Amino acid sequence: MESVKAATDIYSPVSGEVIAVNKELIPYPAGINRDPYGSWIFELKLSNRDEVGRLLDADGYRAAIGE
């Protein structure tokens, strides 16, 4: 993902194939800041559904970061 100030890679916590990209973000990547929890960057077709079970929910994430 690139913006005027920075460029960074996006890492997924699960493996799979990118099947769609939110084209609205291509000309304006900062647009994700308008609705960071409701927006999407890409859609992923999972290659291993078992990986989803290892993801943290909001409470698990807060505990992991000491909040």
Phi and psi restraints in degrees (value plus and minus 20) as a CYANA .aco file:
   2 GLU   PHI    -144.8  -104.8
   2 GLU   PSI     126.3   166.3
   3 SER   PHI    -156.8  -116.8
   3 SER   PSI    -196.1  -156.1
   4 VAL   PHI     -83.5   -43.5
   4 VAL   PSI     -56.2   -16.2
   5 LYS   PHI    -113.1   -73.1
   5 LYS   PSI     -42.4    -2.4
   6 ALA   PHI    -177.8  -137.8
   6 ALA   PSI     143.1   183.1
   7 ALA   PHI    -154.4  -114.4
   7 ALA   PSI     118.4   158.4
   8 THR   PHI    -169.6  -129.6
   8 THR   PSI     134.5   174.5
   9 ASP   PHI    -102.6   -62.6
   9 ASP   PSI     137.2   177.2
  10 ILE   PHI    -131.3   -91.3
  10 ILE   PSI     108.4   148.4
  11 TYR   PHI    -131.9   -91.9
  11 TYR   PSI     118.5   158.5
  12 SER   PHI    -124.7   -84.7
  12 SER   PSI     118.5   158.5
  13 PRO   PHI     -97.7   -57.7
  13 PRO   PSI     -24.1    15.9
  14 VAL   PHI    -150.1  -110.1
  14 VAL   PSI     135.4   175.4
  15 SER   PHI    -115.2   -75.2
  15 SER   PSI     133.1   173.1
  16 GLY   PHI     145.6   185.6
  16 GLY   PSI    -186.9  -146.9
  17 GLU   PHI    -135.5   -95.5
  17 GLU   PSI     110.4   150.4
  18 VAL   PHI     -90.5   -50.5
  18 VAL   PSI     102.2   142.2
  19 ILE   PHI    -131.6   -91.6
  19 ILE   PSI     -32.0     8.0
  20 ALA   PHI    -176.5  -136.5
  20 ALA   PSI     129.5   169.5
  21 VAL   PHI    -147.0  -107.0
  21 VAL   PSI     118.0   158.0
  22 ASN   PHI     -93.3   -53.3
  22 ASN   PSI      78.9   118.9
  23 LYS   PHI     -88.6   -48.6
  23 LYS   PSI     -37.6     2.4
  24 GLU   PHI     -86.0   -46.0
  24 GLU   PSI     -44.3    -4.3
  25 LEU   PHI    -105.4   -65.4
  25 LEU   PSI     -33.8     6.2
  26 ILE   PHI     -82.7   -42.7
  26 ILE   PSI     -70.8   -30.8
  27 PRO   PHI     -98.7   -58.7
  27 PRO   PSI     -38.9     1.1
  28 TYR   PHI    -162.4  -122.4
  28 TYR   PSI      54.1    94.1
  29 PRO   PHI     -81.9   -41.9
  29 PRO   PSI     -47.2    -7.2
  30 ALA   PHI     -88.1   -48.1
  30 ALA   PSI     -29.9    10.1
  31 GLY   PHI     -79.4   -39.4
  31 GLY   PSI     -42.9    -2.9
  32 ILE   PHI     -85.0   -45.0
  32 ILE   PSI     -41.4    -1.4
  33 ASN   PHI     -90.5   -50.5
  33 ASN   PSI     -40.4    -0.4
  34 ARG   PHI     -85.2   -45.2
  34 ARG   PSI     -56.7   -16.7
  35 ASP   PHI    -169.7  -129.7
  35 ASP   PSI      51.5    91.5
  36 PRO   PHI     -84.0   -44.0
  36 PRO   PSI     -45.0    -5.0
  37 TYR   PHI    -113.4   -73.4
  37 TYR   PSI     -37.7     2.3
  38 GLY   PHI    -124.2   -84.2
  38 GLY   PSI     -36.7     3.3
  39 SER   PHI    -100.7   -60.7
  39 SER   PSI     146.3   186.3
  40 TRP   PHI    -157.0  -117.0
  40 TRP   PSI     132.9   172.9
  41 ILE   PHI    -123.5   -83.5
  41 ILE   PSI     -66.6   -26.6
  42 PHE   PHI    -171.9  -131.9
  42 PHE   PSI     140.5   180.5
  43 GLU   PHI    -126.3   -86.3
  43 GLU   PSI     121.2   161.2
  44 LEU   PHI    -142.9  -102.9
  44 LEU   PSI     110.6   150.6
  45 LYS   PHI    -110.6   -70.6
  45 LYS   PSI      92.1   132.1
  46 LEU   PHI     -84.6   -44.6
  46 LEU   PSI     120.6   160.6
  47 SER   PHI    -120.0   -80.0
  47 SER   PSI     -35.7     4.3
  48 ASN   PHI    -166.6  -126.6
  48 ASN   PSI      77.7   117.7
  49 ARG   PHI     -81.8   -41.8
  49 ARG   PSI     -44.6    -4.6
  50 ASP   PHI     -82.9   -42.9
  50 ASP   PSI     -45.3    -5.3
  51 GLU   PHI     -83.9   -43.9
  51 GLU   PSI     -48.4    -8.4
  52 VAL   PHI     -82.6   -42.6
  52 VAL   PSI     -55.1   -15.1
  53 GLY   PHI     -85.3   -45.3
  53 GLY   PSI     -37.2     2.8
  54 ARG   PHI    -113.3   -73.3
  54 ARG   PSI     -22.5    17.5
  55 LEU   PHI     -94.8   -54.8
  55 LEU   PSI     130.3   170.3
  56 LEU   PHI    -107.8   -67.8
  56 LEU   PSI     125.2   165.2
  57 ASP   PHI    -105.7   -65.7
  57 ASP   PSI    -198.9  -158.9
  58 ALA   PHI     -78.7   -38.7
  58 ALA   PSI     -63.6   -23.6
  59 ASP   PHI     -86.4   -46.4
  59 ASP   PSI     -60.0   -20.0
  60 GLY   PHI     -84.5   -44.5
  60 GLY   PSI     -57.9   -17.9
  61 TYR   PHI     -87.3   -47.3
  61 TYR   PSI     -64.3   -24.3
  62 ARG   PHI     -78.8   -38.8
  62 ARG   PSI     -62.0   -22.0
  63 ALA   PHI     -84.1   -44.1
  63 ALA   PSI     -59.2   -19.2
  64 ALA   PHI     -85.6   -45.6
  64 ALA   PSI     -52.7   -12.7
  65 ILE   PHI    -116.9   -76.9
  65 ILE   PSI     -16.4    23.6
  66 GLY   PHI      58.6    98.6
  66 GLY   PSI       9.0    49.0
